Amino acid sequence: MALTPEDVVNKRFSQTKFREGYDQDEVDDFLDEVVVELRRLTQENEELKAQLASGAPASAPAAAAPAPAPVVEEVVEAPVVVETPAPAPVAAAPAPATDADDDAASTTNLLQLARRLHDEHVKEGADKRDALIAEGHATAARIVAEAETKGRNELARLNQEKAGIEHRIDELRTFEKDYRAGLKSYIEDQLKDLTSSSVDADKAPASSGFSGFGG
């Protein structure tokens, strides 16, 4: 797999279905691929450096320029010898940067980018986890509060219904008591009337029923 910094930057992870955030397994697999590619690039860089170090010819030192011959000027009074100073040696130009150095720099930048992306994904996952935990706690507290409120309301309703039933029972007991008393009084009055009628019938003359017969 030829991995480039653009691949790391443009990599997108699919989101999980049961919670928000990236799939941790997918992130780990991608980072494993990044590590393998970085190790391969590092090994290639080391091999290139070794080849450059073993195959580069040693640069011979620059030969010093010969000093010019002295110029003698004849003067009438006395001969004077004038010597020209030797030119200063030319400094060697710095060696140009090699491809191996560029690859090493790219590898370092890629590794730093991969670490930064990994840290960002881990932090984002931790933030999502904390948010879900806090939301779960809030939801649980709300459900418990609603259940307690509903339980109190239901208990109050049941107590009210119980009081109403007890009041109805008291009314029925009072009605039964009054009904029994009234029924007893009515029966006693009927018995008195029957007794009084029987006594009156016994007092009547026995022949009074045959007065219509005889001449």
Secondary structure, DSSP 8 states (H G I E B T S, - for coil): ----HHHHHH----B-SSSSSB-HHHHHHHHHHHHHHHHHHHHHHHHHHHHHHHHS--------------EEE--SS--EEE----------------HHHHHHHHHHHHHHHHHHHHHHHHHHHHHHHHHHHHHHHHHHHHHHHHHHHHHHHHHHHHHHHHHHHHHHHHHHHHHHHHHHHHHHHHHHHHHHHHHHHHHHHHHS-SGGGGTTS--
